[in-house]
Amino acid sequence: MSTFAFIVHPIDPKRDVARKFPRLARILSERAIHFFSAYFPPVYLSRPRGIVSQATGEELQGYLLACPLTAHRMRTLPLERAYRKIIQTGRLAQRLGADILGLGAFTSAIGDAGVTIARALDIPVTTGDSYTVASAVMLAEDVAQKMEVPLQDLHVAVVGATGSIGRGVALRLAPRVGHLWILARRPRALGRVQEEIHAHAPRARVTPSTDLADLRHAHLVISATSAPFAVLRPEHLTPGTVVIDMALPRDATRRLGRHPEYLVLDGGLIQVPGPVDFGFRFGLPRKLAYACMAETMILALEKRFECYTLGKRIDPDKVEQIRAWAANHGFQLASWYSFGHRVGTERIASFRERFEQRLRSMVSV
Ligand SMILES: NC(=O)c1ccc[n+]([C@@H]2O[C@H](COP(=O)([O-])OP(=O)(O)OC[C@H]3O[C@@H](n4cnc5c(N)ncnc54)[C@H](OP(=O)(O)O)[C@@H]3O)[C@@H](O)[C@H]2O)c1
């Protein structure tokens, strides 16, 4: 029987520490949690049950573990210290008998995206970014379908397009959409992504930009920055825009999420097959997992005990491969959620009207 392990860590210190240690979270200030997180040992969270492949009927064994470092500490500690804490958590996974280890949130984003961590461990490691990219592309396809517009008629923007997730999404979507805007802060890095896109898809219409005001051209925005604060506000967008927010912590401000003229969708949410009980509430609705977590489960079910996704350059072929394996085992894109709340059919229908209006009124970029 295959066994996976997956590492999470606190993103919102008070809220996330309270999930495992409610008393500690009540006593300690947010500052104290950040400070002590560097000295706390790795934490065993749970043994998920009921993850069952639809293809083989195999029930997967697994462990959820926490690296205690908060997102803030992960960013501000010297990289070597952050690596050491993640590797310590990985060694706990080894001792528990895991065949493969997945890295969640910032444990996969910092430094060289898993390469150093994998080198220090005896079990294979994956960041989960291939399936995260696949999930963003699937959600973009789903938006086009529910808005009843072909993907190739849409102007799409990817924010954080020089990063691991953003570049992967841009490469997959460029040949399939009407116009692609790629945004980040470093113009040279954006130029390199544009060249790469054109090497794969010479006819793709791609415009790089460092100015979030250019998001006003897009009908659909996919955001995957590593910014520590929310960067997307209503004033950046044209009313009637759909936003897929892949970032953790979120890129969309709450004000944008609440605004009736915009539809912000939580990205990277996957429905896991079987009567799933994760044994620990990591903040998602029941049976849902993050795509990076799902990638680790899919690889374990496929018995691909290898470092499938490491480093910042996602291989588009691996994105397609993991998407096919996932579908075979019964992993699916979740229903639509916005800031943790289910988006109902009425809201989808009324937004479709707003979206159509927007498309009719748009002349060209
Ligand atoms: N839902 C999931 O399953 C899942 C899985 C993996 C990752 N994630 C999340 O996805 C996000 C991206 O991860 P990643 O590994 O792709 O990160 P990454 O490789 O570090 O890339 C981050 C991107 O954001 C840009 N950026 C950073 N700060 C910015 C700002 N203030 N304004 C505009 N752009 C900014 C960076 O480019 P410049 O430096 O040029 O601006 C880069 O393009 C993270 O929030 C991560 O937690 C989610």
The ligand as a Gaussian input file, in Angstrom:
#p B3LYP/6-31G(d) Opt

LIG

0 1
 N       -3.336000      26.528000      -4.395000
 C       -2.261000      25.738000      -4.479000
 O       -2.362000      24.498000      -4.485000
 C       -0.898000      26.361000      -4.588000
 C        0.203000      25.543000      -4.846000
 C        1.465000      26.118000      -4.987000
 C        1.613000      27.501000      -4.826000
 N        0.538000      28.268000      -4.526000
 C        0.679000      29.729000      -4.359000
 O        0.904000      30.333000      -5.638000
 C        1.681000      31.534000      -5.477000
 C        2.852000      31.526000      -6.450000
 O        3.743000      30.467000      -6.118000
 P        5.081000      30.268000      -6.979000
 O        5.765000      29.081000      -6.431000
 O        4.746000      30.336000      -8.429000
 O        5.898000      31.584000      -6.561000
 P        7.198000      32.201000      -7.280000
 O        7.832000      31.208000      -8.186000
 O        8.017000      32.807000      -6.199000
 O        6.609000      33.363000      -8.208000
 C        6.018000      34.512000      -7.679000
 C        5.673000      35.491000      -8.801000
 O        5.064000      36.630000      -8.207000
 C        5.696000      37.823000      -8.702000
 N        5.550000      38.813000      -7.635000
 C        6.051000      38.763000      -6.386000
 N        5.637000      39.824000      -5.688000
 C        4.847000      40.570000      -6.521000
 C        4.113000      41.784000      -6.378000
 N        4.143000      42.474000      -5.235000
 N        3.391000      42.245000      -7.439000
 C        3.364000      41.549000      -8.624000
 N        4.046000      40.383000      -8.804000
 C        4.775000      39.918000      -7.759000
 C        7.130000      37.374000      -9.003000
 O        7.771000      38.119000     -10.006000
 P        8.569000      39.496000      -9.748000
 O        9.513000      39.204000      -8.629000
 O        9.190000      39.824000     -11.055000
 O        7.498000      40.477000      -9.391000
 C        6.863000      35.996000      -9.602000
 O        6.454000      36.150000     -10.947000
 C        2.093000      31.572000      -4.004000
 O        1.219000      32.444000      -3.318000
 C        1.904000      30.135000      -3.532000
 O        1.641000      30.053000      -2.150000
 C       -0.715000      27.733000      -4.440000

